[in-house]
Amino acid sequence: MKRLKILILKHEHIGDYILSLPAIKVLRKNFPRAELNISLRGINKSLAEATPEIDNIILYSDTLSVKGTFPLTNKFFLYLNYLILLLKQIPHLKKIRGFIKARNLENYDIIIWLSQKRVGEIYLTLLKAKKKISGRGFRMKNLNESDILLKVVKQICKNNGKPSVSLKDFDISHKDKKFAGDILKKEKLKDENFVVFHIITESKERAWQGEKWIKIVQFIKKDLPNYKVVFIGSKEDHSKIEKILGNEKIINLAGKTNLIQTMLLIDKAKLFVGLDSGPMHLASLTKTPIVALFEKIKVGNFHPNRKENTFILEKNEIKDISLKDVQTKMGDILNE
């Protein structure tokens, strides 16, 4: 009997991939014998390689990705961005067709655009399959992104509830475990004697002022001197962190670990503090408590799946979250 072939298209960021994991689990449970492949960005490769439900990974070229122009401050700009994104994709159609042909993406029984973004319509139009499903039309106010994506896959799946996902569910290689262990040893980071921070974001709306991060580091050194301070991020973030924190003595691991190794490091920390970002969602897969800084409008859709030991500080604008509130919440956890 011919094996059913399913292709998931997930061309988004770290947090988006993590929030899609419950839906991917449900797909595998409903189609245990199917070949379940995923097309995604290179940034998520290490996570996908450790996701046991996935059979094969097809790397999506970031050169095919385009961004909107206007801030998403209201519905007018939101829909204007969608229009601009579609228009910007037109010159990429030839490249997209080439990507589809080169990766042999036309030989699938089911294709799933596991996202609510409109640009997916281009791929679903160009790709051939017996069945195509999309996240378009599933946006619901204050419903978490992972719950929305579960509704998407339940178009072809039985209702299996919402499975939990954590660090223990990943197939982590010996190489990644050793690499993370070597960093812990080199930097003299023992279980729960350090705090992990993620402070860099491409989005101005999600950023917190640099001088506040400096004061947070100084607060730990003065009031909580038993804890070391570790910063994580991408290779590009490394110099940005150095610039923000100046001469403050920290351990800057930005760009030195892949996502799985980063998650292993966070799991050993006493606390994770960060913005609404991919690393914050990575932290939600561990046992480590989280203090997350959010725009109020984003909490409903993008709060992490894990509710236990997850403390969300929210304001209409992240920059308005007070230094005192962050210090107080950190102190409550670190002084336990």
N, C-alpha and C positions, 0 to 999 in steps of 0.2 A: 504494500500500500504506500502511495506517495506521501512523503512527510509534508505537513502543512508548513508554509513559510510565511512568517509575519515580520514586517519591518516597522520599527518605531523611528519616527523622525523627531529628534529632540535637539534643536540647534540653538540652545540658549546657554545660560550661565550656570555656575556651580550650584547656587541655591535652587534654581529651577530643576536641575537634574535630581537633587536630593528630595525635593518635594514630589517628584514623579515616582519615587521608588515604591511607595505603597501600590500605585497603579500597576507598575511593572510586576510586582509580586502577585497581584491578582491575575494578571495576564498569564503568568507562568502556571499558576494553580489551575486555571481553566483550560490551558493548552499545554499539558505536561510533556507531550511528545513533539510539539511543534519546534521548528527552527526559529528561534526568537533573536533577531538581529536589531542593532540600533545604529543610527547615524547621528553623530554628535560632534561637538567641537573638541579640538585637541586638549583643551584645558581640563576636560572631564575624563580623559582617557584612563588615568590610573584608577579612578573610581569605578568606571565601567568594567575594567579588567577584573576588578575584585567583586563585581556584582554577579553572584552565582546564577541568577536567572537569565543572564545574557549569554548567547552562544557566540556571536561574532560582532565585532565593532567596525563600523565604516566611518572613517574620519571625514568630517565636513570641513570644507575649506573656509576659513574666516574671510577670505577675499570675496566670498559670495554674500557676505553679510553687510547690510547697510543699516544706518541709524536714522532716526527722525531728526527734525530740525528744531522743533519748538518744545519748551517745557510742558509737561503734562499737568497743567494747572487747572484746566477745566475741560468740559466735553468738546468745545469747539476746537481747541488745540489738539485734543486726543484724536478726533476724527481727521483733522488736517494732517496730523502726523501719519495716520494710516494711508491717506491718499498719497502723501509724499513718498512713503516707503514703497508703495506699489509702483509709482512712477519711476523711482530710482532702480527698481528691480528690472525694468524693461531692458536696459543695456546689458544686464547680466543674464538674460534668457539663454543666450548662446552658451555661456559658461555653465549655467545650471544644467542645460541639456547635455553638455559634455561630461559634467560630474555624474549625472544619472547613467549615461552610457558607460563611462569608464568604471564605475562601481557596480555595474550590472544590477541596477535597482528596479528593473522592469519585470523581473521574474518572481513576483510575490503574489500570494493569495490574498493577504490582508495588509494594508498600509495604514498606519495610524500617525496622524499629525498630533502629537501629544502636547498641545499648546493651544492657547486661545488666540494667538497672533494671526492676523489676517494674511500675512505673507505666505503662510502655509498653503493657501489656496493655489498659489502658483505651482508648488510641488505636486499637489494632489491633482491638478489639471494635467500636468506633463507626465506624471507617472501612470502606468497601467497596472491595474490589479482587479481581482474579482470583487473585492470590497474595500472601500476607503472610508475611514472615519476621522473626524476632526473635533478639536475643542472649540471651534467657533460656535458662538451662541450660548456657551455655558457660563459666561461671567455672571456671578451672583454676588451681590453686595454682602460683605462681611463673611463670606464663605471662604475658608482657607483654600489656597491653590491646590494642595494635595487632595482635598475633598472634591474639588471641581474635576480634577484629572481622573479620579475614581469614577465619577459619573460618565466621563468620556469613554473609558474602557468598558463600563458596564452596558454599553450599547451592544457589546458582543459577548459579555461575560455574565455569569450568574452573580447574584449578590453575595459576596464573601466577606462583607464587613470591611473594616479598615485595618489591615495588618500593620503591626508595629515594625519599625526598622531601627536597628542599632548597630554599633560597631561589631558585635559578635556575629552579625549576619553576613559579613563580608569574608570572602576567601582571600586572606592577606598572605602575601608571599613571605618566605623566610628572609629574602633580601630586604623588603621594606621594614620588617620587624627589627632586623639587625641594624639597619641604617638609623632608624629612630632611636634604638637603644644606644648606639654609639654616640649620637648627639647628646642624649641625656647624660651619659657618662662624661663626655668631653666638657660639657658646660656645668657639670656637677649639679644637675637637676634631679632631685630625688622625688619620690611620690609626694605630691601635694606640698612642695616647698616653693612653688612658683605660681605666678599669675600670667596668663596668656592674653595679649591684647591684639586686636585687629582694628586699625584706625584709618586706613586709606581706602577711599572709594572714588570711582570716576564721577559719581553723581554729586553735584554740589548740594542737592536737597538732602542727601543722606550724611553729609559731613558734619563733624563737631569741631569746634575751634581748636587749633593747634595749641594755643596757650593753656587750654583746659587739660589737654593730655599731659603737658609738662607738669602741671600742678598735681595731676593724679599720680604721676611717677614720684614726685617729691613727697606726696602724702604717704605713699607706701614706704619709702625710705625712712621717713621720720616717725610715722606712727605704727608701721608694720614691718620693721626691719628684718624680720626672719624670712620674708618672702622675696624671691628674685623676680625680676621683671623681664618677660619675654615678649618680643613682637614678631608677628608672622605676616605673611603677605606674598605677593608675587616678586619676581626678580626686579621689575620696574619699581616696586614699592620700597626696595631696600634704601636707596638714596633719599627718597622722600621722607622716610622715617628718620634718617640721620639728620636731615635738614630741619625737621620739625622739632626734634628733641635736643639738638645741639650737643652740648657736652654732658648731658645726663647719662649716667652709667646704666646701660641696658644690655640685654642679649638680643641682637637683631638677627633673626633666622629667616627673614623675608627672602624668598627666592632660593632657599637652600633645601627645601623639601617638596616632594609632590603631595597631592591631596591626602593620600592614604597615610603617608608618614606624618603629615601635619595633624591628622586626626588622632594618630597614636600618641603624639606629643600632648595634644590637648587633653586626652584621656587621663594623663598622669598629673595634670595640673590641679591646683586647689580651686581655681576660678578662671572662667573665660569672660572677658569684657570686650564688647565690640559693637559695631554698627549693624544695621540691617544689611547683611552681606552673605556671600557664600561661606566664608569661614565660620560665621555665626551658625549657619545651618549644619556645617560639619560638626561643630561643638554639640549640636542637639542630638547627634548620633552617639555621643559619649555619655559617661555618667557625671561629668563635670558640671557644676552649677554655672549658669549663664546670667550675665547682666547685659541686656541688649538695648540699644538706643534706637528708637523708631519714630518715624513720622506717624502721627495719629491716624492719618488716612490709609496707611499701609498695613497697620496691625492686623486688621480683619483678614486680609487676603494672604499675607506673607509671614505671619508669626510661625515660629518653628513648630514641628509636629509634637515635640516633647513638651509636656506641660510641667512635669515635676522639676523642681529646682531651676525653673526658668523665670527670670524676673525682667519684665519689660518696662522700661521707662519711656514714656511717650509724651510728645507735645505736637502741636500743629506743625512746628518746624523743629528739627533736631537741635539746631543751634540754641533753642530756648530751654533745653533741658539743663537744669542747674548743676553746677559742679558739686554743690552740697548733696544733692539727691544721689548722685553717682557714688560719692565718697561714703555716704551713710549706708547705702545698700552693700557696697563692697566691704565696709567695716563689719556689718552684721554677719556676713558670710565668713570672712577671714578670721573673725574673733571667736567663732564657734568652738 
